Structures are given as C-alpha cells and as structure tokens.
Amino acid sequence: MRFDDINLELIRCFVVVAECKSFTEAGERLHKSQSAISVRMKKLETLLGRQLLDRSSRSVELSSAGELFLPYAMRLLHLNEEAIGALQAPEIAGKLRIGLVEYFAAHRLPALLVDIQRKFPAVEMQIRLGLSSELFRALDANEVDVIIAKADDSRSGGVPILDETLHWVHCMEKPPVVPQSQSKNKHGESGVLPLCLMPEPCIYRHRALKSLKGVNIGWREVVSSSSVLGLQSVIKAGLGVGVLGTSCLLPEMNILSEKDGMPPLSNITLCLFGPHKEKSRLIEPVLSHLCDVVDEKYR
C-alpha cells in the first residue's frame, strides 16, 4: 500500500498546535494567521484520514488519533533537524592519537573503532592500548594527544567519563566452589580459590586481592595474563575466577556476588587526561561518540 508523503511544514504546525492548544497562539509562534493554521491542520487531517484535534470555542485538544500521531511527528521533526545539522556542520578532520586502557570494552574495541571511522571519516586516528601507567608516560612524552585511563590520585586534571563496575566472573558451564574463610575439606586441606589475574601493576588484580584478604579467603593464581583478551579466554575455558569490568563481560560468563560467598569489589573510574587545547576540536566529538556507543550498546 502506498501512502502520500506529508509535508514537514504541516507536521511542524501540528506539533506547535498540540503544544499551544490554540490556533491563535500557534499562529503567533509560526508567524502565520489563525486561518492559515486552520487550513494546514485540515489538510494534514485529510492526508492522514483521521481527525487529529478536538476543537471547541475555548480550546483545542488532541483526539485519540492526535495523541497517537504526536510522538511520530516529533520524531520526524527531530530527525529532520539532525540530518540538516549533520550536513551543515563543519567536517571534523585531522590526526588524533588516543591512548586507551585495554580494559575499556576490550573485546568490543575493534567494532567501536570501525564505528568511529564511519562517523568521522576525515579523522586519522592512532590508537594505543596499554596499562594506565604506560599511557601516562606516553602522554607526558607527547606520544599521544589524550588518554582514557584509571583515575589516579597522583595526577590532577582528569575528567571522569565512565564509572566501571567490577565483577567476580567465572565460566557459566564450570561454576567454582568458593572456599569459606580458609575452610578445610575432609582431608584437612585448606580450600583455595583459583584465580586468573593480570600481573602487577593492575587495578583489577589489586582490587581482587585486597577484597579477598579482607574476608580471609585463600586463593592461588592459576593463570597470569598480560591482556584482558587473554584473561577473558582463560575464564571462558573454566580455569578459574577473574575480575572484569561491566564493559568486558562476555555472554559465556556468570557473575559471582556476595550471595555466592564472594566479597564486594569497589568500582573504578575512567578519566580523560590531556588533551592539548589545539586537539579539543577533534577530541570532544570523537570521545563523546565513543562513550555514547559504549553506554547505549554495552552497559
């Protein structure tokens, strides 16, 4: 079935009338006469084949069809403005060197970068992954323009952009047995928790061991991985329990909570450090889009 196209001017007129509940006031806002507003509304109702307004001598109210149509009308206007704004905005172009801690949505990072390249095709990006300490050194050496790293009490000027919740995680198919405060089994041996960790210096490792020490749970390190991707792999294989942030969780993983006998973990905050002022024109839109995508799709 083919439908006639609706002129956006008619849609804008309808939205303003719905907001004002008056042809006279809507005409003043749109700089048109009351009769011109009335004509446009009748034309829109004819095109749609439905009465959108209930008119009386004192007010104008939306009919049930008008209530149904209003959110669509507002979305059409918003999309129109967004499309025009995107085309009229000055093109963002230049070279941008970004340092990212690897645990920032690690396994999803390639897809995120492809998405950014599509959004900003004229931006030449160089991405550097590493530990927070490595990225701070790179920033100080002017090897990167901006970094997203863990909040550091010894560094000022960081702008918080993302709070990351940390979780104890394990393979869904191989749930671990959590020892209760150095409890012993029937053979008199102390139970220990098999851990998959990243080596020092690592905030995940620090938070995990500090948390276990606070409740006196024994542990042993079964795997040490230098990357988040490696850590994800060994946890998926069921080799032990690990600590990951929300953005790094995989469908094959389960979260262990206090109900399972695991102590709570404190969150970490990722901050933006830098940037050089001359790069702010590039950094702000790219970083804003990156964080929006993470929040929308992966949180």
VOGU-3710 file (C-alpha; in Angstrom, 3 decimals, decimal comma):
1> mrfddinlel> 0,000/0,000/0,000  1,359/3,415/-0,972  0,851/6,460/1,254  1,125/10,115/0,337  4,127/11,977/1,718  3,453/14,532/4,422  4,970/17,974/4,178  7,132/18,719/7,218  5,530/22,170/7,429  2,204/20,500/8,205
11> ircfvvvaec> 3,828/18,292/10,825  5,534/21,276/12,478  2,219/23,125/12,523  0,531/20,166/14,222  3,242/19,882/16,892  3,034/23,593/17,715  -0,768/23,474/17,931  -0,509/20,454/20,228  1,866/22,378/22,476  -0,110/25,645/22,477
21> ksfteagerl> -3,626/24,151/22,381  -4,614/27,262/20,459  -4,643/28,168/16,777  -4,067/31,816/17,638  -1,006/31,212/19,793  0,361/28,644/17,327  -0,031/31,220/14,546  1,947/33,760/16,578  4,794/31,303/17,130  4,884/30,294/13,472
31> hksqsaisvr> 4,261/33,851/12,196  1,103/32,825/10,382  -2,545/33,813/10,645  -5,069/31,760/12,590  -6,837/30,867/9,343  -3,557/29,669/7,784  -3,021/27,373/10,753  -6,563/26,036/10,432  -6,096/25,342/6,714  -2,877/23,451/7,336
41> mkkletllgr> -4,432/21,337/10,052  -7,376/20,400/7,875  -5,007/19,455/5,055  -2,980/17,220/7,404  -6,124/15,510/8,700  -7,262/14,919/5,136  -3,926/13,344/4,199  -3,998/11,062/7,236  -7,710/10,330/7,017  -8,096/10,899/10,750
51> qlldrssrsv> -9,254/13,750/12,980  -6,247/14,851/14,992  -7,838/17,665/17,005  -10,993/18,136/19,054  -11,925/21,781/18,574  -14,167/23,875/20,781  -14,792/27,591/21,168  -12,394/27,746/24,127  -9,583/25,284/23,429  -8,029/22,787/21,069
61> elssagelfl> -7,310/19,296/22,390  -5,732/16,260/20,788  -8,032/13,466/19,741  -7,042/9,851/20,364  -5,555/9,774/16,851  -3,705/13,002/17,582  -2,243/11,553/20,764  -1,044/8,552/18,750  0,451/10,674/15,973  2,212/13,276/18,141
71> pyamrllhln> 5,333/11,262/19,120  5,852/10,257/15,488  5,520/13,864/14,393  8,072/14,996/16,965  10,494/12,271/15,902  10,178/13,299/12,246  10,985/16,912/13,104  13,915/15,867/15,273  15,313/13,601/12,556  14,951/16,396/10,009
81> eeaigalqap> 16,904/18,803/12,216  19,536/16,157/12,971  20,060/15,377/9,280  20,404/19,033/8,308  22,708/19,701/11,238  24,958/16,794/10,286  25,320/18,034/6,720  25,819/21,671/7,619  28,278/21,074/10,466  31,920/21,682/9,570
91> eiagklrigl> 33,762/18,464/8,774  35,895/17,174/11,606  39,312/16,353/10,200  42,845/15,874/11,441  45,150/13,443/13,197  44,206/12,190/16,648  46,337/9,934/18,855  44,306/8,274/21,607  45,611/6,116/24,433  43,138/3,647/25,932
101> veyfaahrlp> 43,426/1,299/28,863  42,893/-2,158/27,452  40,008/-2,951/29,775  37,902/-0,228/28,148  35,443/-2,549/26,339  38,434/-4,655/25,250  36,822/-7,322/23,051  34,460/-4,759/21,511  37,107/-2,168/20,745  37,617/-3,117/17,066
111> allvdiqrkf> 33,898/-2,690/16,346  33,877/0,603/18,255  36,798/1,942/16,235  35,150/0,934/12,957  32,023/2,769/14,096  34,066/5,898/14,858  35,793/5,762/11,475  32,417/5,648/9,755  31,201/8,580/11,839  34,364/10,659/11,337
121> pavemqirlg> 35,928/9,505/8,043  38,280/12,518/7,828  39,847/11,859/11,237  43,105/9,918/11,085  43,196/8,021/14,366  46,046/6,207/16,036  45,037/4,032/18,987  47,482/2,957/21,650  46,459/0,313/24,178  48,218/-0,235/27,458
131> lsselfrald> 48,199/-0,046/31,226  47,354/3,272/32,840  50,964/3,759/33,950  52,213/3,222/30,375  49,670/5,648/28,964  50,585/8,371/31,448  54,217/8,045/30,375  53,173/8,274/26,717  51,096/11,386/27,413  53,981/13,055/29,260
141> anevdviiak> 56,281/12,233/26,333  53,791/13,746/23,848  53,405/10,375/22,130  49,603/10,604/22,420  47,219/13,562/22,446  44,792/12,257/25,030  44,321/9,146/27,147  41,441/7,371/28,830  42,910/5,839/31,951  42,090/4,915/35,523
151> addsrsggvp> 41,648/7,812/37,906  44,945/8,381/39,663  45,254/10,268/42,950  48,758/11,359/41,963  47,518/13,006/38,737  45,274/16,044/38,638  43,222/17,324/35,742  41,418/14,100/34,882  37,820/14,474/33,749  35,632/11,495/34,813
161> ildetlhwvh> 33,860/9,983/31,822  32,876/6,459/32,883  32,314/4,575/36,130  33,116/0,912/35,631  31,594/-1,689/37,955  33,921/-4,584/38,714  32,630/-8,165/38,995  33,893/-11,559/40,042  33,253/-13,731/36,978  33,592/-17,377/36,026
171> cmekppvvpq> 32,736/-19,761/33,204  28,986/-20,349/33,065  29,450/-24,082/32,449  32,030/-24,612/35,216  30,952/-22,828/38,395  33,703/-22,711/41,030  33,471/-23,729/44,658  34,106/-20,659/46,770  36,052/-21,535/49,956  34,655/-20,034/53,132
181> sqsknkhges> 37,356/-18,229/55,120  40,153/-20,771/54,752  37,781/-23,673/55,486  39,272/-27,167/55,266  37,955/-30,116/53,293  37,547/-33,682/54,600  41,245/-34,330/54,031  42,217/-31,416/56,259  43,358/-29,270/53,325  42,507/-25,598/53,150
191> gvlplclmpe> 40,248/-24,638/50,254  41,629/-22,052/47,872  40,049/-20,035/45,088  41,663/-20,488/41,641  42,302/-17,016/40,221  43,005/-15,772/36,712  44,702/-12,391/37,019  46,776/-9,845/35,164  50,244/-9,125/36,558  51,248/-6,042/38,504
201> pciyrhralk> 50,616/-3,195/38,135  46,918/-3,846/37,536  43,951/-2,243/39,283  41,822/-5,363/38,732  44,441/-7,503/40,460  44,869/-5,033/43,313  41,126/-4,793/43,972  40,686/-8,593/43,793  43,449/-9,477/46,260  42,580/-6,667/48,660
211> slkgvnigwr> 38,953/-7,806/48,688  39,865/-11,453/49,347  42,281/-10,519/52,101  39,527/-8,623/53,873  37,426/-11,789/54,245  40,323/-14,215/54,671  39,553/-16,338/51,603  42,514/-18,389/50,393  43,497/-18,201/46,742  46,077/-19,364/44,251
221> evvssssvlg> 46,945/-17,818/40,906  46,419/-20,418/38,197  46,850/-18,102/35,208  48,607/-14,767/34,769  47,647/-12,987/31,550  49,165/-9,745/30,303  45,991/-8,772/28,413  42,269/-8,543/29,042  41,578/-10,650/25,949  43,799/-13,394/27,323
231> lqsvikaglg> 42,091/-13,125/30,700  38,684/-13,462/29,075  39,822/-16,578/27,216  41,065/-18,456/30,264  37,992/-17,520/32,300  35,758/-18,747/29,462  37,710/-22,015/29,481  36,820/-22,531/33,132  40,365/-22,344/34,506  39,406/-20,061/37,352
241> vgvlgtscll> 37,684/-16,936/38,642  38,658/-13,478/37,435  37,727/-9,841/37,851  36,370/-7,868/34,894  34,501/-4,635/34,376  30,958/-4,481/33,004  32,116/-3,457/29,519  34,334/-6,565/29,293  31,795/-9,224/30,282  31,021/-11,994/27,804
251> pemnilsekd> 27,798/-13,998/27,361  29,607/-17,176/28,468  30,340/-15,679/31,882  28,415/-15,617/35,137  28,820/-13,051/37,878  29,603/-14,188/41,421  28,101/-11,999/44,139  28,116/-11,828/47,921  25,339/-14,443/47,879  27,879/-16,816/46,375
261> gmpplsnitl> 30,361/-16,081/49,127  32,457/-13,525/47,245  33,398/-10,188/48,830  32,299/-6,926/47,172  34,582/-5,070/44,785  34,874/-1,303/44,615  34,294/0,386/41,254  36,896/2,169/39,185  36,560/5,487/37,378  37,984/6,055/33,929
271> clfgphkeks> 39,054/9,621/33,242  40,110/11,698/30,280  43,633/13,070/30,685  45,118/15,705/28,389  44,179/16,958/25,939  46,191/19,635/24,234  43,943/22,623/23,517  44,614/22,539/19,796  43,229/18,990/19,691  39,993/19,693/21,593
281> rliepvlshl> 38,044/20,265/18,362  38,833/16,679/17,357  38,760/15,023/20,750  35,409/16,252/22,070  33,099/14,883/19,312  35,051/11,640/18,868  35,208/10,914/22,583  31,558/11,862/23,092  30,509/9,439/20,358  32,726/6,676/21,761
291> cdvvdekyr> 31,220/6,981/25,249  27,670/7,226/23,888  28,102/3,975/21,940  29,523/2,177/24,978  26,666/3,382/27,190  23,977/2,530/24,632  25,178/-0,895/23,459  27,447/-2,400/26,057  26,447/-1,192/29,526
//
